[in-house]
Amino acid sequence: MEIKSCKACGARVVFIRHNVTGNIMCLDAEPNPRGNMHMSSEGLLSSAHAGDPDDHRYMSHHATCPDAEKFRKRRVKE
């Protein structure tokens, strides 16, 4: 797992592909018992569920970054 810095706030983050959606997600680099994502020991990412071990739970960086709006995709009005 390669640790990088958030371009907006400088926090330590990792980028991991979600094993169901295929999307790349930005997560805080440190495990978080309140995290909304679960990373398996094989590096597979999925949504967290009750009972997942705390040391395998990570928080989406979009939930913690003070400048997350800079990276949200804008929806096109029809």
C-alpha positions in Angstrom: 0.0 0.0 0.0 1.6 3.2 -1.1 1.0 6.2 1.1 0.6 9.6 -0.6 -0.4 13.1 0.5 -3.8 14.7 -0.2 -3.3 17.5 -2.7 -5.8 19.7 -0.8 -5.0 19.3 2.9 -1.7 17.3 3.0 -3.1 14.4 5.0 -1.6 10.9 4.5 -3.9 8.9 2.2 -4.0 5.8 0.1 -5.8 5.0 -3.1 -7.4 1.6 -3.4 -9.8 0.0 -6.0 -13.2 -1.0 -4.6 -13.6 -4.7 -5.4 -17.3 -4.4 -6.2 -17.6 -1.1 -8.0 -14.1 -1.0 -9.5 -13.9 2.7 -8.5 -10.6 4.0 -7.1 -11.2 5.4 -3.6 -9.1 7.7 -1.5 -8.9 6.6 2.2 -7.2 8.0 5.2 -3.9 6.1 5.6 -4.4 5.0 9.2 -7.1 2.4 10.3 -10.1 3.9 12.0 -12.5 1.9 14.2 -15.3 4.1 12.9 -14.2 3.7 9.3 -16.8 3.1 6.5 -14.6 0.9 4.4 -13.0 -2.5 5.0 -9.7 -3.5 3.6 -8.9 -7.2 3.6 -5.4 -8.5 4.3 -5.2 -9.1 0.5 -5.8 -5.4 -0.1 -9.4 -5.8 -1.4 -11.7 -2.9 -0.5 -15.4 -3.2 0.3 -18.0 -1.4 2.4 -17.6 -2.0 6.1 -20.0 -4.1 8.1 -20.6 -4.7 11.8 -18.0 -7.2 13.1 -15.2 -6.2 10.8 -11.9 -5.9 12.8 -11.1 -2.3 13.7 -7.5 -2.6 12.3 -9.0 -3.3 8.8 -11.5 -0.4 8.8 -10.6 2.8 7.0 -12.4 6.1 6.6 -13.0 7.5 3.2 -10.9 10.7 2.9 -13.8 12.5 1.3 -15.5 12.2 4.7 -12.6 13.8 6.6 -10.9 16.2 4.2 -11.7 19.9 5.0 -11.3 20.6 1.2 -13.2 17.6 -0.2 -15.4 19.9 -2.3 -12.4 20.6 -4.6 -12.5 17.0 -5.7 -16.2 16.3 -6.1 -17.4 15.7 -9.6 -19.9 18.3 -10.8 -23.1 16.9 -12.2 -24.3 18.2 -15.5 -27.8 19.7 -15.5 -30.1 18.4 -18.2 
